[in-house]
Amino acid sequence: MSRVALDFDLPIANAILTTENLQQAIARQTEKGADAARVAVEMALLVSELAVPDEALLDLLNAGELDE
């Protein structure tokens, strides 16, 4: 998963449950699923907040407002 995140410049989260039996998996699935969904939404919001359009970034570099 790390390779995919690096190759495609995407944040990736997972919620793999390591359990010893079906009962443990059932008991933990709802909480971990909700946590994974929350993290995915938070990451998507963060990426959108941090995203600078390529043209805007080039304008800033050309104006000398950012160090290269």
Protein Blocks (a to p, Z undefined) as FASTA:
>chain_A
ZZmmmmnopacdddddcdfbfklmmmmmmmmmmmmmmmmmmmmmmmmmmpccfklmmmmm
mnopacZZ
